[in-house]
Amino acid sequence: MIYEYAVSPALFKNISDVAFLYEAFGIDQGRLISEYPRKRKWTQVARQLISQHARDESERSALIELLIALEKRALYDRQSAIWDANKGWTENAVDEHARRQFRAILNHKPTTQTDVTTIADIWKVAPWKNPPSLSIARNARQMIDAALPLIHLSKALVLIDRNFEPADARFTKVLIEFANCLRQQPHAPKISQIKYVTTYESNNRTIGQFESECKAVLHTLLPTGISVKFIIKAKRLLHDRFVLTDRGCLQYGIGLDEGDGDVLVTRLSNDNFMNEWDKWEQNSCHNFVIEGSGQ
């Protein structure tokens, strides 16, 4: 739903290629550009190529504006990447892809590498297609798999479902599956705490009782090294169900619980994502943390 792509900075030689990148990348399209290599080198190379190949000052200014816009809404800082100074960008990207996969490698010219494509051939590459929504079976494994590429790119994970019930295995199984995926994540950035925004039925129990129930059920189910911070809000403030990170947001139509049939997962636009990210922790009435102690 939201993926990381390696994009050759040499594409910034051509204004039509840059225009394509501007339209094709960003949260709205579910595609992020890997800042590979890191430490601003990718951006620096792109700027240098713009300066060298722009036909005039007007074109140079337009290309720089497009690059800045891409930096703000599409650039992803890949941590722990490996770079060999004796190799070119394409060779390094292929090596890095073998170590830790990109969704695809978009190069400025054709190569013999099967994992590398060009703008001319991009539509032939299956990983390029990225619809804004998909319907999946309502079981924990498939629900997590839909969000996993986004989670691997993120430093924070927030689950939002107002109907969470600690005694209901339909909810706890999904939560524990998220926690296990975090513990097994093979590369940085790694997340050690899930934030879970939910509510409780005040006519049946107090907040303290709800907290006690969550701790009694989840303490030994959550893996060691992973904690869950519950953020309690009034039920009227919570309607939609989300898997939200610092890099994007997916809406799970029917909820974050197992059940019969399918659940529709939809990628939020950048504006809607930013709105949800800005408000998820606001107006809470109670918080508590559960530390995992399971295997």
C-alpha positions in Angstrom: 0.0 0.0 0.0 2.9 2.4 0.8 6.3 1.3 -0.5 9.9 2.5 -0.9 11.5 2.7 -4.3 15.1 3.3 -5.3 15.2 6.2 -7.9 18.3 7.2 -9.8 19.2 10.8 -9.2 20.3 10.9 -12.9 16.6 11.1 -13.8 16.9 14.8 -12.8 18.7 15.6 -16.1 15.4 15.7 -17.9 12.4 17.9 -17.1 9.9 15.4 -18.4 11.4 12.7 -16.2 11.2 15.0 -13.2 7.6 15.8 -14.0 6.9 12.1 -14.0 8.5 11.6 -10.6 6.5 14.5 -9.2 3.3 12.9 -10.3 4.2 9.3 -9.5 5.6 9.6 -5.9 4.2 10.7 -2.6 1.8 9.3 0.0 -1.2 9.8 -2.3 0.4 7.3 -4.7 1.8 5.0 -2.1 5.3 5.4 -3.3 8.3 6.9 -1.4 11.7 7.7 -2.9 14.6 6.2 -0.9 17.3 8.7 -0.1 19.9 6.3 -1.3 22.7 7.1 -0.6 22.0 8.8 2.6 23.2 12.0 4.3 21.7 14.3 1.6 23.9 12.8 -1.1 20.9 11.7 -3.2 19.5 15.2 -3.1 22.9 16.8 -3.7 23.4 14.7 -6.8 20.0 15.6 -8.1 20.6 19.3 -7.6 24.0 19.1 -9.3 22.4 17.4 -12.3 19.7 20.0 -12.5 22.2 22.8 -12.5 24.2 21.1 -15.2 21.4 20.1 -17.6 18.7 22.8 -17.2 18.3 24.7 -20.4 17.9 28.1 -18.7 17.4 29.7 -15.4 13.6 29.4 -15.6 13.8 25.6 -16.1 16.4 25.3 -13.4 14.1 27.1 -10.9 11.2 24.9 -11.9 13.2 21.7 -11.4 14.5 22.8 -8.1 10.9 23.5 -6.9 9.8 20.0 -8.0 12.8 18.5 -6.2 12.0 20.4 -3.0 8.4 19.2 -3.2 9.5 15.6 -3.6 11.8 16.0 -0.7 8.9 17.1 1.6 6.3 14.6 0.6 8.1 11.6 -0.9 11.7 11.2 0.4 12.4 8.4 2.8 15.6 8.2 4.8 16.7 4.5 4.6 18.7 3.6 7.7 21.7 1.3 7.8 22.1 1.3 4.1 25.4 0.1 2.6 27.3 2.1 -0.1 30.4 1.1 -2.0 32.3 4.2 -3.2 34.0 2.2 -5.9 30.6 1.4 -7.6 28.1 3.6 -9.4 24.5 4.3 -8.2 22.9 1.5 -10.2 25.3 -1.2 -9.0 25.0 -0.1 -5.4 21.2 0.0 -5.6 21.1 -3.6 -7.0 23.4 -4.7 -4.1 21.3 -2.9 -1.5 18.2 -4.5 -3.0 19.6 -7.9 -2.6 20.4 -7.1 1.0 17.1 -5.4 1.8 14.5 -5.2 -0.9 13.2 -2.0 -2.4 9.8 -2.3 -4.0 11.5 -1.6 -7.3 14.6 0.2 -8.7 13.9 3.0 -11.2 16.9 3.7 -13.3 17.8 6.4 -15.8 18.7 3.9 -18.5 18.1 0.2 -19.3 20.3 -2.4 -17.7 20.5 -6.2 -17.9 19.4 -6.4 -14.2 16.0 -8.0 -13.8 15.2 -5.9 -10.8 15.9 -2.6 -12.5 13.4 -0.8 -14.8 13.1 2.6 -16.5 10.3 5.1 -16.9 9.6 3.7 -20.4 9.1 0.2 -19.0 7.7 0.9 -15.5 4.2 -0.1 -16.3 5.3 -3.6 -17.2 6.6 -4.1 -13.6 4.1 -5.6 -11.3 5.4 -3.9 -8.1 4.7 -0.5 -9.7 1.0 -1.0 -9.7 -0.3 0.2 -6.3 -4.1 0.6 -6.1 -5.4 2.9 -3.3 -7.5 0.1 -1.7 -7.7 -3.6 -1.5 -10.1 -6.2 0.0 -8.4 -8.9 2.1 -9.6 -11.7 4.3 -10.4 -10.7 7.8 -7.7 -12.7 9.6 -4.8 -11.4 11.6 -2.0 -12.5 9.2 -3.4 -11.0 6.1 -4.5 -7.8 7.9 -0.9 -7.3 9.2 0.6 -8.2 5.8 -1.2 -5.4 4.2 0.4 -2.9 6.6 3.8 -4.5 6.9 5.6 -2.6 4.1 4.5 0.7 5.7 5.5 -0.5 9.2 9.0 -1.4 8.0 9.4 2.3 6.9 8.2 3.8 10.1 9.4 4.8 13.6 5.9 4.7 15.3 2.8 2.5 15.1 -0.6 3.7 16.2 -3.7 1.4 16.1 -7.1 3.0 16.4 -10.3 1.0 17.0 -12.9 2.2 19.5 -14.2 -1.4 20.0 -11.1 -3.1 21.3 -12.0 -5.7 23.9 -9.2 -7.5 25.8 -11.3 -10.5 26.5 -12.2 -10.9 22.9 -9.7 -13.0 20.9 -10.8 -11.4 17.7 -9.1 -8.2 18.8 -6.2 -9.6 20.9 -5.0 -11.9 18.1 -4.6 -9.0 15.7 -2.8 -6.9 18.3 -0.4 -9.8 19.2 0.3 -10.4 15.6 1.3 -6.8 15.1 3.6 -7.1 18.2 5.2 -10.2 17.0 5.9 -8.6 13.6 7.6 -5.7 15.4 9.8 -8.0 17.4 10.9 -9.9 14.3 11.6 -6.9 12.1 15.0 -7.5 10.6 16.2 -3.9 10.0 16.0 -0.4 11.3 13.9 1.6 12.0 12.5 -0.6 14.7 9.4 0.1 16.9 9.3 -1.2 20.4 5.9 0.2 21.5 2.5 0.1 19.9 0.1 3.0 20.7 -3.5 1.7 20.8 -6.2 4.4 20.8 -9.6 3.0 22.0 -12.4 3.6 24.5 -14.5 1.5 26.9 -18.1 1.2 27.9 -18.5 3.3 31.0 -21.9 1.9 31.9 -20.4 -1.6 32.4 -17.0 -0.8 34.1 -14.6 1.9 35.1 -11.5 2.9 33.3 -9.5 1.2 36.1 -11.4 -2.1 35.5 -10.7 -1.8 31.8 -7.0 -1.3 32.5 -6.9 -4.2 34.8 -8.5 -6.5 32.2 -6.1 -5.4 29.5 -3.1 -6.0 31.8 -4.3 -9.4 32.9 -4.9 -10.7 29.4 -2.1 -9.1 27.5 0.9 -9.1 29.8 2.0 -12.6 29.0 0.7 -12.6 25.4 2.8 -9.7 24.3 6.4 -10.7 23.4 9.2 -9.5 25.6 10.6 -6.2 24.4 7.3 -4.9 23.0 4.9 -2.8 25.0 1.5 -1.4 24.3 0.4 2.1 25.4 -3.3 2.3 25.6 -4.7 5.8 25.0 -8.4 6.1 26.1 -10.7 8.6 24.6 -14.4 9.3 24.7 -16.3 7.0 22.3 -17.8 9.9 20.3 -14.3 11.0 19.3 -13.5 7.7 17.7 -15.2 6.3 14.6 -12.8 5.2 11.9 -10.3 2.3 12.3 -6.7 3.0 11.3 -3.2 1.6 11.2 -1.3 4.9 11.5 2.4 5.5 11.4 4.7 8.5 11.0 5.0 7.7 7.3 1.4 7.1 6.3 -2.1 5.8 7.3 -4.3 2.8 6.2 -8.0 2.7 7.0 -9.4 -0.7 8.0 -13.1 -0.3 7.1 -14.8 -2.8 9.4 -12.2 -2.8 12.2 -8.9 -4.3 13.6 -10.5 -7.6 14.6 -10.8 -11.0 13.0 -14.1 -12.1 11.6 -15.9 -13.6 8.6 -15.6 -12.2 5.1 -13.3 -9.4 4.0 -12.1 -6.0 5.3 -11.5 -3.1 2.9 -8.1 -1.5 3.5 -7.7 2.0 2.0 -4.6 4.2 1.8 -5.3 7.7 3.0 -4.2 10.8 1.0 -1.3 12.8 2.3 -3.6 15.6 3.6 -5.9 13.1 5.5 -2.9 11.2 6.8 -1.4 14.4 8.2 -4.7 15.3 9.8 -5.0 12.0 11.6 -1.3 12.1 12.6 -1.8 15.5 14.2 -4.8 14.5 16.3 -4.5 10.9 17.3 -3.2 11.7 20.8 -5.4 14.7 21.5 -8.2 14.7 24.1 -7.3 11.4 25.8 -8.7 10.9 29.3 -6.5 8.0 30.5 -3.3 6.3 29.5 -1.5 3.1 30.6 1.3 0.9 29.4 1.6 -2.9 29.3 5.0 -4.4 29.0 5.2 -7.8 27.2 6.7 -10.8 29.0 5.9 -13.6 26.6 8.1 -15.6 24.3 
